[in-house]
Amino acid sequence: MQKVPWQALTDYILAHPEKNYLFRIVSDGITAFTDIAARTAAGKLAKIPQFSGHLDNEGDSLVPFSFDGINQTASDEFSFSLLICPTAREAQLRIDAGLTTFRYRYSGVYPNLSPYPFIRTYHTSDVPMWFGAVNTVQGLKEKTTAEQKKQSEYMQGALAAFTKDPKQGLVKYGWPLYQGNKGKTLVHLDPRNSSKLVVLENPAEFDAPCAST
């Protein structure tokens, strides 16, 4: 595929009725693998700290919807099966292998980041918060709330802390090392049922749907 001219690919896609293709990773045993669990347990991976997480309603922008609303059941099933549960499993594999791991979930919903009133915390809606775009970009900053600004500043601080010192930066920032269901080590950013910027939770309840996926 790397040798195919980009114009040939573009022409092929545009000629397709759906005008769209999804390119997925194919396991080749060199750069992508099928035996992730075994390789992790055997230490066959980069032994570096990981900072990963997910949004509560990733699927809201990834499943079909109409202007009247979204099928939240379908969205939630998509979110857990393709994004949340794989993240949870990977984090567990890492801590079982003794690797430094931090895990978060994000629940923020803000009018200036939601294109429709029925959209919840959709895939990538956290990006402007992590990088502070809600405080600087025209069209966003004018509608940024004081609460949203504080949340964004906190998230930027966390990102900077990890970047400067991947092993201890977040610990010094107040984040616990992720320990799975052994304690409150899931960092819940912008929880909807709290006025706090961050709450530490045991992931057991949130990850419950993963038991059937």
N, C-alpha and C positions, 0 to 999 in steps of 0.2 A: 504493500500500500504506500510505503514511503517513496517509492519510485514512480508512482502515478502522478502526472501533472495535476496541480490543484484545480485547473480549469476543467479537466476531464471529470473530476469528482463533482464539482459544482454543477456542471451540465447534466450529469447523471441524476443528481438529487432533484434538480429543478424539473426534470422530465418525469419524475415519479409523481403519481397522483397525490400523494400525501405531502409532497414537498419537504419531506423530513425523514431523517434516518437517525437511529441511535447506534453509536459505536461503543461497544462494550469491551472490557478487558478480556482477552483470551489467554488462558493459562498455557504458558509455553515451557515451564520448568526452568526458565532462565531469569525472567524479570517478573513473572506472575506465576503463582503456585496454587495447587488445589489442596495440598496438605498443610494448610496454615497452622492448624492446632499442633500437629506433630512437629513441625519446624520450630514453632515458638517454644514448645516444651524442651526441644533439643538445643535451644539457644542459637538456632540458625536464622538470626535476624539482627538488625542493628540494635545494639544494646544502649540505646539513648532514651532519655526521658520523653514521654509522650503527653501532649496536652490535647485532649479531644472531647467532643461533645456533640450535642444535637439539639434541635428545636422541638418543642412539644408537638407541633402540627406541621411537620415538614411537607406532608402530602397535600396540603391545601392549595399549593401552587403547582402540583405535579399530577393531579388527577383531573379528568374532565369536569367542568362545571359550567353553569349557565349564569346569566346576570341575576337570576332569581335566588341563587344560593349554591351551596356545595353539599355533596353527600358526605357528611362528616364521618360516617361509619367507614365508607370506602377510603377516605383520606387517612383515618387513623390506622386502618389495616395496612395501607401502603407505608405509612410512617414507621410503624413498628417492624414490619417484615423486611423492609429494604434498608432502613437507616438506623433506627433506634436499637433494635435487638442485635444486629451485627456489631454495632459500636459497643454494646454492653458485653457481648461475648468476647470481643477482642480485648477489652479492658480486663476482663477476668483472666483470660489466658496470660496476659502480660503480668498481672500481679502474682499469678501462680508460678510464673517463671522468675519472680523476684525483680521485675523491672519497674523503675520509677514511672508512675502513671497518675495523671490528673484527669478527672472526668467532670463535665458540667452538663447541665440542661438549661435551656433558655426559654422563658415564657412570655417575654415582653410583647405587647400589642399596642401600637401607637397609630393615631389617625394619619400622620404624615408619612407613614411607611406602609399603610394598608391601602391598596388600590380599590378595594371593595369593603363595605362594612361587615360582610359575613366572613371575611378572610381572617384567620387567627394567626398564630406564629408560624408563618410559612417559610419554606426553604429559602435561605439567604437573607431573610429579613433582619438578621442580626448583624450582617456585614457593616452597614452604616453606623451601627452602634460600636462595634469593635474598633473601627478606624476613625470615629469622630465626625463622620460626614454629616451627621444630624446637627452639628454645631457650626459647620463651615459652608456647606453646599447651598447655593441659591435654590429656593423652592422647598427646601427641607428646614433650614435653620429658622425661618420665619415662624414655623408652626411647632418647633420643638418646645416641649413643656419643661418646666424646671426639674420635675421628677426624671424625665427622660435624659436631660443633660447630666444629672448626677449619675444616673445608671451608666451612661456612655463613658463618662470620665472614669468610673470604677472599672469598667471592662477594658478600657484602654490601658489603665494601670496594670491590670492582670496580664494583658498581652505583652506589655513592655517588660514586666518582671520576669516572665518566662523567657522572653527573647534574650535578655541580658544574662540570665543565669538559669538555664533549663532545669537544673537539679534542685536548687534551693530557692530560686526567685519567688515562686508561688507559695512556698512554705512560709517565707518571710512576709509575704503579702497576706497571709492568713488562711491559705488553702491547705486542707489536709491531703496527704497521700491517699489515693483511692484504695479502698480495702474491700470492695464488693459489699456483700450483705453483713459484714462484721461490725459495721458502725455507720455513723452519719458522715460519710465522706463523699457523697455526691453533691457537688456545688450547684445549687439551684439559683440561677441568675434571674432577677426580675420576677420573683414569684407573684402570681396574680392575687393570692389570698393573703398577702403581707405587704406592709409598707416598707419593709427592709430591702436593701439593694441585693442582698444575697442571704440565702438560708442553707444550712447544711442538713442533708437528709440521708436516711438509709434508702438505697435504691430499690429495695425489695418490692414496695408497693407500686412504684412507677414502672418497674420492669416486669410486673406480673403477666402482661400479655405475651411476653417472650416465651413463657413456659409451653405455649401451644403452637409456636412457630418453628 
